[in-house]
Amino acid sequence: MQIKMMTLMAGPFGNRQPDSVYDVPKDEAAQLIAGGFAVKHVAPAEIKPKKKTAEDDVAEMKKAETAELPAAENAAVPDPKPKPAAAKKRKRKSAAAKKSGSGK
């Protein structure tokens, strides 16, 4: 019989953790359930996926088409005048300086 432990149980034959499911003999299960240490575990029924129909496809398309846009007061507003990046001006070497190898 399967039980779900509600409390920790530890002893010389092992331990059982709370919220875990264990398969135990019926007499042991009955004792643990009667003492309030466990509850009978009922396996959840398998959920079969719903078959998709044409109406489902149309509903999904309408849902996607009618997505809400953010409110105007919450929308991101770009800066009116972006600040230009500070450009560094370089001095150009003269042709004579390039030939001689002196840089300044």
C-alpha positions as CSV (number, residue, x, y, z in Angstrom):
1,M,0.0,0.0,0.0
2,Q,1.3,3.5,-0.8
3,I,1.4,6.1,1.9
4,K,2.5,9.7,2.1
5,M,4.5,10.5,5.2
6,M,3.4,13.6,7.1
7,T,6.2,13.6,9.6
8,L,9.8,12.3,9.7
9,M,10.2,8.7,10.8
10,A,13.6,7.4,11.7
11,G,14.6,4.1,13.2
12,P,17.0,1.1,12.9
13,F,15.3,0.0,9.7
14,G,15.7,3.3,7.9
15,N,14.1,6.7,7.7
16,R,11.2,8.2,5.9
17,Q,11.0,11.9,4.9
18,P,7.9,14.1,5.2
19,D,5.9,14.7,1.9
20,S,7.5,11.6,0.4
21,V,5.5,8.5,-0.9
22,Y,6.5,5.0,0.2
23,D,5.2,1.5,-0.5
24,V,4.7,-0.4,2.8
25,P,2.9,-3.5,4.0
26,K,-0.8,-2.9,4.7
27,D,-0.5,-3.5,8.5
28,E,2.3,-1.0,8.8
29,A,0.4,1.5,6.7
30,A,-2.7,1.1,8.9
31,Q,-0.7,1.8,12.0
32,L,1.0,4.9,10.5
33,I,-2.3,6.3,9.3
34,A,-4.1,5.6,12.6
35,G,-1.3,7.4,14.4
36,G,-1.5,10.4,12.2
37,F,2.0,10.0,10.9
38,A,0.9,9.3,7.3
39,V,-2.0,9.4,4.9
40,K,-3.1,7.0,2.2
41,H,-1.6,8.1,-1.1
42,V,-3.9,8.3,-4.1
43,A,-2.0,8.6,-7.4
44,P,-3.3,11.5,-9.5
45,A,-5.3,10.5,-12.6
46,E,-3.4,11.0,-15.8
47,I,-4.5,14.1,-17.6
48,K,-5.0,13.5,-21.3
49,P,-4.2,16.5,-23.6
50,K,-7.2,18.1,-25.2
51,K,-7.3,17.6,-29.0
52,K,-6.8,20.9,-30.8
53,T,-9.6,22.0,-33.0
54,A,-9.9,24.7,-35.7
55,E,-11.9,26.9,-33.2
56,D,-8.9,26.7,-30.8
57,D,-6.6,27.9,-33.6
58,V,-8.9,30.8,-34.4
59,A,-9.1,31.8,-30.7
60,E,-5.3,31.8,-30.4
61,M,-4.9,34.0,-33.5
62,K,-7.5,36.5,-32.2
63,K,-5.8,36.6,-28.8
64,A,-2.4,37.3,-30.5
65,E,-3.9,40.0,-32.7
66,T,-5.5,41.9,-29.8
67,A,-2.5,42.1,-27.6
68,E,-2.6,45.3,-25.5
69,L,0.0,48.0,-26.0
70,P,1.5,49.8,-23.0
71,A,-0.3,52.9,-21.9
72,A,1.2,56.2,-23.3
73,E,2.2,57.4,-19.8
74,N,4.1,54.2,-19.2
75,A,5.8,54.0,-22.6
76,A,9.5,54.7,-22.8
77,V,10.1,58.2,-24.0
78,P,13.4,58.9,-25.8
79,D,15.5,62.0,-24.9
80,P,14.5,64.9,-27.1
81,K,18.1,65.9,-27.9
82,P,20.7,63.2,-27.5
83,K,24.0,64.6,-26.3
84,P,26.8,64.1,-28.9
85,A,29.8,62.1,-27.8
86,A,32.9,64.3,-27.1
87,A,35.2,63.8,-30.0
88,K,38.9,64.1,-29.5
89,K,40.7,66.1,-32.1
90,R,44.1,64.8,-33.2
91,K,46.9,66.8,-34.5
92,R,48.0,65.7,-37.9
93,K,51.7,65.2,-38.6
94,S,53.1,67.2,-41.3
95,A,54.7,65.4,-44.3
96,A,58.2,66.6,-43.1
97,A,57.6,65.3,-39.6
98,K,56.5,61.9,-40.9
99,K,59.8,61.6,-43.0
100,S,62.0,62.6,-40.1
101,G,60.3,60.4,-37.5
102,S,59.8,63.2,-34.9
103,G,56.2,63.1,-33.9
104,K,55.5,66.5,-32.2
